Amino acid sequence: MFAASENLVSDGVGKVFLDRVLASIATIAIFGAWFQLSGPFASLLRSENSQRIAVEADWIQRLTQFAILLFGLTSLLKVWQIDITGALTGVGVLGAGLAIATQDLIRNLVAGMTNISEKRFETGDAIQIEGQFVGTVKRIDLRSTLIVGFDQIPRYIPNSDLSNSIVLNYSARKHRRIMLKVPLVLSATQEQIETVRDALRNYCTTSGDFYLDEDAPNYVYVGDLGPSSVDILIYIWTNGPDYEEYLAVSERLTLAILKITRDANTALAYPTQTLKVDPTLDFESLKAKG
């Protein structure tokens, strides 16, 4: 149509009008295509195949569509040679006022993008906001983050609060720690204590339940001498971070402790107290007084 107008329409007002109409159609077609593509672009951000963080893509889609409409309208007015300098000045002043009024929203948007870029946590991670609570990340939006606590209550935390807080990401750990004390009775002999200790060391080394690399400290030693027990300290790490695996490993370790203790002909201690009664006390007189 542009080519036809060049050859078939003579110069003049009609040709100028036709050129502007054709330029307007082309502008609307181009910006309309971009407007339609904003939806598929936002859907890419929702796809968990591209990233695990579930971004609030609706915000991005709305902002993109608004920018496309603004630039498209500006281009159409430019085609028809309409001066919008004064209007843009007013829009700038209005925008400055809105920026001041919505500075909290803007701060949360910037903090949300910072949290996403730093990848401090992802959807599905169990995190603890130090000094507050522990929960699972369900959704990371540009304005706030949805965290569901273990009480199943959803909490919407502003991103600016998260960016300024110390966040402990339990899901990022590679192993779980097991630290416990095995209390043996005070009547246990040194040979029995050493037998239990050595058997526990052998179990931790050969059972295959524990991570034994150099970067993970593993200790099995006779530790404290308690009021009613001799304590053997076990400090060791599981092979993975899975909680159910941790429970299963802890169960097998507990059963092994019971068996090793019985095989060593000793017993586990429990808190006890000894009361000594003075036989010279007259309980009848004390009862009468009190």
Secondary structure, DSSP 8 states (H G I E B T S, - for coil): -HHHHHHHS-SSHHHHHHHHHHHHHHHHHHHHHHHHHHHHHHHHHH-TTT-SS---HHHHHHHHHHHHHHHHHHHHHHHTT---HHHHHHHHHHHHHHHHHTHHHHHHHHHHHHHHHHTS--TT-EEEETTS-EEEEEEE-SSEEEEEETTS-EEEEEHHHHHTS-EEEGGG-S--EEEEEEEEETT--HHHHHHHHHHHHHHHHHSS-B---TTS--EEEEEEE-SSEEEEEEEEEBSS--HHHHHHHHHHHHHHHHHHHHHTT--B----------TT--HHHHHHH-
